[in-house]
Amino acid sequence: MSIVNKPRVSKMIKGMYWGLAAFIGCIGLIFLSLGILTPMGNAGFIAGSLILVFVEPILLLIIASLYRTRYILSDSDLLIRTTILIGGDKRIPLDEVESVEKTLIPFGIRFFGASFHGGYYRIPGLGRSFMAMTNFEDGLLIRTRHRNYIITPRDPEDFKEALELKIHS
Protein backbone atom coordinates (compact mmCIF):
# COMPACT_ATOMS: atom_id res chain seq x y z
CA MET A 1 0.00 0.00 0.00
CA SER A 2 1.28 3.49 -0.89
CA ILE A 3 0.96 6.67 1.11
CA VAL A 4 0.54 9.79 -1.05
CA ASN A 5 1.38 13.07 0.62
CA LYS A 6 0.22 16.30 -1.02
CA PRO A 7 2.25 19.08 0.62
CA ARG A 8 0.89 22.43 1.76
CA VAL A 9 1.91 25.35 -0.48
CA SER A 10 2.74 28.44 1.56
CA LYS A 11 1.05 31.75 0.82
CA MET A 12 4.43 33.45 0.51
CA ILE A 13 5.69 31.09 -2.19
CA LYS A 14 2.34 31.17 -4.05
CA GLY A 15 2.24 34.96 -3.85
CA MET A 16 5.82 35.36 -5.04
CA TYR A 17 5.31 33.19 -8.13
CA TRP A 18 1.86 34.61 -9.00
CA GLY A 19 3.19 38.16 -8.54
CA LEU A 20 6.20 37.43 -10.73
CA ALA A 21 3.97 35.85 -13.40
CA ALA A 22 1.69 38.92 -13.38
CA PHE A 23 4.69 41.27 -13.56
CA ILE A 24 6.29 39.39 -16.47
CA GLY A 25 2.93 39.21 -18.27
CA CYS A 26 2.51 42.99 -17.89
CA ILE A 27 6.02 43.62 -19.19
CA GLY A 28 5.26 41.45 -22.23
CA LEU A 29 2.02 43.29 -22.89
CA ILE A 30 3.76 46.67 -22.51
CA PHE A 31 6.36 45.68 -25.10
CA LEU A 32 3.62 44.46 -27.46
CA SER A 33 1.76 47.76 -27.01
CA LEU A 34 4.92 49.79 -27.54
CA GLY A 35 5.60 47.83 -30.71
CA ILE A 36 2.17 48.70 -32.05
CA LEU A 37 1.68 52.26 -30.75
CA THR A 38 5.18 53.78 -31.00
CA PRO A 39 8.03 53.97 -33.50
CA MET A 40 9.65 51.07 -31.63
CA GLY A 41 7.82 48.89 -34.15
CA ASN A 42 8.89 45.31 -34.70
CA ALA A 43 11.51 45.30 -31.92
CA GLY A 44 8.87 45.91 -29.24
CA PHE A 45 6.48 43.45 -30.81
CA ILE A 46 9.18 40.76 -31.00
CA ALA A 47 10.37 41.39 -27.42
CA GLY A 48 6.82 41.25 -26.06
CA SER A 49 6.06 38.11 -28.04
CA LEU A 50 9.21 36.36 -26.81
CA ILE A 51 8.38 37.21 -23.20
CA LEU A 52 4.80 35.99 -23.52
CA VAL A 53 5.65 32.87 -25.54
CA PHE A 54 8.74 31.65 -23.67
CA VAL A 55 9.13 33.20 -20.22
CA GLU A 56 5.52 33.37 -19.06
CA PRO A 57 4.72 29.68 -19.79
CA ILE A 58 7.77 28.57 -17.79
CA LEU A 59 6.58 30.58 -14.79
CA LEU A 60 3.08 29.13 -15.12
CA LEU A 61 4.55 25.61 -15.29
CA ILE A 62 6.50 26.25 -12.08
CA ILE A 63 3.28 27.43 -10.39
CA ALA A 64 1.49 24.28 -11.57
CA SER A 65 4.43 22.22 -10.33
CA LEU A 66 3.96 23.57 -6.80
CA TYR A 67 0.47 22.08 -6.73
CA ARG A 68 1.49 18.81 -8.40
CA THR A 69 4.38 18.03 -6.04
CA ARG A 70 3.78 14.71 -4.27
CA TYR A 71 5.69 12.42 -1.95
CA ILE A 72 4.63 8.82 -2.54
CA LEU A 73 5.77 6.25 0.00
CA SER A 74 5.50 2.58 -0.98
CA ASP A 75 6.81 -0.56 0.70
CA SER A 76 10.11 -0.36 -1.18
CA ASP A 77 10.79 3.30 -2.00
CA LEU A 78 9.91 6.95 -1.68
CA LEU A 79 9.03 8.72 -4.90
CA ILE A 80 9.44 12.49 -4.91
CA ARG A 81 7.21 13.58 -7.77
CA THR A 82 8.24 16.95 -9.22
CA THR A 83 8.41 18.64 -12.58
CA ILE A 84 11.41 18.44 -14.88
CA LEU A 85 11.85 22.19 -14.32
CA ILE A 86 13.37 21.46 -10.90
CA GLY A 87 14.95 18.10 -11.65
CA GLY A 88 12.11 15.64 -12.24
CA ASP A 89 10.98 12.66 -10.20
CA LYS A 90 13.39 11.11 -7.70
CA ARG A 91 13.01 7.51 -6.52
CA ILE A 92 14.73 6.72 -3.22
CA PRO A 93 15.01 3.01 -2.35
CA LEU A 94 14.17 2.66 1.35
CA ASP A 95 17.10 0.32 1.93
CA GLU A 96 19.46 3.21 1.03
CA VAL A 97 17.99 5.64 3.59
CA GLU A 98 20.41 6.25 6.45
CA SER A 99 18.35 8.77 8.45
CA VAL A 100 15.24 10.95 8.42
CA GLU A 101 15.33 14.18 10.41
CA LYS A 102 12.99 17.10 10.84
CA THR A 103 14.80 20.23 9.64
CA LEU A 104 14.44 23.88 8.87
CA ILE A 105 14.72 24.76 5.20
CA PRO A 106 18.41 25.69 4.88
CA PHE A 107 20.06 28.37 2.81
CA GLY A 108 21.94 26.94 -0.14
CA ILE A 109 23.51 27.81 -3.46
CA ARG A 110 21.24 26.66 -6.27
CA PHE A 111 22.87 24.67 -9.08
CA PHE A 112 19.67 23.96 -11.00
CA GLY A 113 15.99 24.48 -10.34
CA ALA A 114 13.49 27.12 -9.35
CA SER A 115 14.09 29.33 -6.33
CA PHE A 116 11.59 28.74 -3.51
CA HIS A 117 10.45 25.44 -5.08
CA GLY A 118 13.40 23.14 -5.48
CA GLY A 119 16.19 21.67 -7.50
CA TYR A 120 19.81 20.81 -6.81
CA TYR A 121 21.51 22.89 -4.13
CA ARG A 122 24.88 23.05 -2.40
CA ILE A 123 24.08 23.43 1.28
CA PRO A 124 26.87 24.37 3.71
CA GLY A 125 27.58 21.51 6.11
CA LEU A 126 25.42 19.08 4.12
CA GLY A 127 26.81 19.12 0.59
CA ARG A 128 24.90 18.62 -2.63
CA SER A 129 21.22 18.01 -2.01
CA PHE A 130 17.97 17.79 -3.93
CA MET A 131 15.17 19.94 -2.53
CA ALA A 132 11.46 19.72 -3.33
CA MET A 133 9.73 22.27 -1.16
CA THR A 134 6.41 24.02 -1.13
CA ASN A 135 6.81 25.93 2.14
CA PHE A 136 9.55 27.01 4.56
CA GLU A 137 8.34 25.24 7.70
CA ASP A 138 7.73 21.50 7.20
CA GLY A 139 11.18 20.24 6.24
CA LEU A 140 12.39 16.65 6.40
CA LEU A 141 16.01 15.85 5.64
CA ILE A 142 16.45 12.37 4.17
CA ARG A 143 20.06 11.19 4.10
CA THR A 144 20.97 8.29 1.84
CA ARG A 145 24.24 6.67 0.88
CA HIS A 146 24.40 8.68 -2.33
CA ARG A 147 22.58 11.98 -1.82
CA ASN A 148 20.60 14.11 0.59
CA TYR A 149 16.99 15.14 -0.02
CA ILE A 150 14.92 17.84 1.62
CA ILE A 151 11.15 17.63 1.26
CA THR A 152 8.22 19.46 2.84
CA PRO A 153 5.39 16.99 3.39
CA ARG A 154 2.16 18.02 5.05
CA ASP A 155 2.38 16.86 8.68
CA PRO A 156 6.12 16.12 8.59
CA GLU A 157 6.15 14.29 11.91
CA ASP A 158 3.48 11.82 10.72
CA PHE A 159 5.25 11.35 7.38
CA LYS A 160 8.57 10.82 9.18
CA GLU A 161 7.00 8.12 11.37
CA ALA A 162 5.43 6.40 8.36
CA LEU A 163 8.75 6.53 6.48
CA GLU A 164 10.71 5.13 9.43
CA LEU A 165 8.11 2.40 9.90
CA LYS A 166 8.50 1.34 6.24
CA ILE A 167 12.31 1.49 6.49
CA HIS A 168 12.42 -0.77 9.56
CA SER A 169 9.81 -3.29 8.38
VEXDREN-2710 file (C-alpha; in Angstrom, 1 decimal):
% VEXDREN-2710
k/r/px/py/pz
1/MET/0.0/0.0/0.0
2/SER/1.3/3.5/-0.9
3/ILE/1.0/6.7/1.1
4/VAL/0.5/9.8/-1.0
5/ASN/1.4/13.1/0.6
6/LYS/0.2/16.3/-1.0
7/PRO/2.2/19.1/0.6
8/ARG/0.9/22.4/1.8
9/VAL/1.9/25.3/-0.5
10/SER/2.7/28.4/1.6
11/LYS/1.1/31.8/0.8
12/MET/4.4/33.5/0.5
13/ILE/5.7/31.1/-2.2
14/LYS/2.3/31.2/-4.1
15/GLY/2.2/35.0/-3.9
16/MET/5.8/35.4/-5.0
17/TYR/5.3/33.2/-8.1
18/TRP/1.9/34.6/-9.0
19/GLY/3.2/38.2/-8.5
20/LEU/6.2/37.4/-10.7
21/ALA/4.0/35.9/-13.4
22/ALA/1.7/38.9/-13.4
23/PHE/4.7/41.3/-13.6
24/ILE/6.3/39.4/-16.5
25/GLY/2.9/39.2/-18.3
26/CYS/2.5/43.0/-17.9
27/ILE/6.0/43.6/-19.2
28/GLY/5.3/41.4/-22.2
29/LEU/2.0/43.3/-22.9
30/ILE/3.8/46.7/-22.5
31/PHE/6.4/45.7/-25.1
32/LEU/3.6/44.5/-27.5
33/SER/1.8/47.8/-27.0
34/LEU/4.9/49.8/-27.5
35/GLY/5.6/47.8/-30.7
36/ILE/2.2/48.7/-32.1
37/LEU/1.7/52.3/-30.7
38/THR/5.2/53.8/-31.0
39/PRO/8.0/54.0/-33.5
40/MET/9.7/51.1/-31.6
41/GLY/7.8/48.9/-34.2
42/ASN/8.9/45.3/-34.7
43/ALA/11.5/45.3/-31.9
44/GLY/8.9/45.9/-29.2
45/PHE/6.5/43.5/-30.8
46/ILE/9.2/40.8/-31.0
47/ALA/10.4/41.4/-27.4
48/GLY/6.8/41.2/-26.1
49/SER/6.1/38.1/-28.0
50/LEU/9.2/36.4/-26.8
51/ILE/8.4/37.2/-23.2
52/LEU/4.8/36.0/-23.5
53/VAL/5.6/32.9/-25.5
54/PHE/8.7/31.6/-23.7
55/VAL/9.1/33.2/-20.2
56/GLU/5.5/33.4/-19.1
57/PRO/4.7/29.7/-19.8
58/ILE/7.8/28.6/-17.8
59/LEU/6.6/30.6/-14.8
60/LEU/3.1/29.1/-15.1
61/LEU/4.5/25.6/-15.3
62/ILE/6.5/26.3/-12.1
63/ILE/3.3/27.4/-10.4
64/ALA/1.5/24.3/-11.6
65/SER/4.4/22.2/-10.3
66/LEU/4.0/23.6/-6.8
67/TYR/0.5/22.1/-6.7
68/ARG/1.5/18.8/-8.4
69/THR/4.4/18.0/-6.0
70/ARG/3.8/14.7/-4.3
71/TYR/5.7/12.4/-1.9
72/ILE/4.6/8.8/-2.5
73/LEU/5.8/6.2/0.0
74/SER/5.5/2.6/-1.0
75/ASP/6.8/-0.6/0.7
76/SER/10.1/-0.4/-1.2
77/ASP/10.8/3.3/-2.0
78/LEU/9.9/6.9/-1.7
79/LEU/9.0/8.7/-4.9
80/ILE/9.4/12.5/-4.9
81/ARG/7.2/13.6/-7.8
82/THR/8.2/17.0/-9.2
83/THR/8.4/18.6/-12.6
84/ILE/11.4/18.4/-14.9
85/LEU/11.9/22.2/-14.3
86/ILE/13.4/21.5/-10.9
87/GLY/15.0/18.1/-11.7
88/GLY/12.1/15.6/-12.2
89/ASP/11.0/12.7/-10.2
90/LYS/13.4/11.1/-7.7
91/ARG/13.0/7.5/-6.5
92/ILE/14.7/6.7/-3.2
93/PRO/15.0/3.0/-2.4
94/LEU/14.2/2.7/1.3
95/ASP/17.1/0.3/1.9
96/GLU/19.5/3.2/1.0
97/VAL/18.0/5.6/3.6
98/GLU/20.4/6.3/6.5
99/SER/18.3/8.8/8.4
100/VAL/15.2/10.9/8.4
101/GLU/15.3/14.2/10.4
102/LYS/13.0/17.1/10.8
103/THR/14.8/20.2/9.6
104/LEU/14.4/23.9/8.9
105/ILE/14.7/24.8/5.2
106/PRO/18.4/25.7/4.9
107/PHE/20.1/28.4/2.8
108/GLY/21.9/26.9/-0.1
109/ILE/23.5/27.8/-3.5
110/ARG/21.2/26.7/-6.3
111/PHE/22.9/24.7/-9.1
112/PHE/19.7/24.0/-11.0
113/GLY/16.0/24.5/-10.3
114/ALA/13.5/27.1/-9.3
115/SER/14.1/29.3/-6.3
116/PHE/11.6/28.7/-3.5
117/HIS/10.4/25.4/-5.1
118/GLY/13.4/23.1/-5.5
119/GLY/16.2/21.7/-7.5
120/TYR/19.8/20.8/-6.8
121/TYR/21.5/22.9/-4.1
122/ARG/24.9/23.1/-2.4
123/ILE/24.1/23.4/1.3
124/PRO/26.9/24.4/3.7
125/GLY/27.6/21.5/6.1
126/LEU/25.4/19.1/4.1
127/GLY/26.8/19.1/0.6
128/ARG/24.9/18.6/-2.6
129/SER/21.2/18.0/-2.0
130/PHE/18.0/17.8/-3.9
131/MET/15.2/19.9/-2.5
132/ALA/11.5/19.7/-3.3
133/MET/9.7/22.3/-1.2
134/THR/6.4/24.0/-1.1
135/ASN/6.8/25.9/2.1
136/PHE/9.5/27.0/4.6
137/GLU/8.3/25.2/7.7
138/ASP/7.7/21.5/7.2
139/GLY/11.2/20.2/6.2
140/LEU/12.4/16.7/6.4
141/LEU/16.0/15.8/5.6
142/ILE/16.5/12.4/4.2
143/ARG/20.1/11.2/4.1
144/THR/21.0/8.3/1.8
145/ARG/24.2/6.7/0.9
146/HIS/24.4/8.7/-2.3
147/ARG/22.6/12.0/-1.8
148/ASN/20.6/14.1/0.6
149/TYR/17.0/15.1/0.0
150/ILE/14.9/17.8/1.6
151/ILE/11.2/17.6/1.3
152/THR/8.2/19.5/2.8
153/PRO/5.4/17.0/3.4
154/ARG/2.2/18.0/5.0
155/ASP/2.4/16.9/8.7
156/PRO/6.1/16.1/8.6
157/GLU/6.2/14.3/11.9
158/ASP/3.5/11.8/10.7
159/PHE/5.2/11.4/7.4
160/LYS/8.6/10.8/9.2
161/GLU/7.0/8.1/11.4
162/ALA/5.4/6.4/8.4
163/LEU/8.7/6.5/6.5
164/GLU/10.7/5.1/9.4
165/LEU/8.1/2.4/9.9
166/LYS/8.5/1.3/6.2
167/ILE/12.3/1.5/6.5
168/HIS/12.4/-0.8/9.6
169/SER/9.8/-3.3/8.4
END
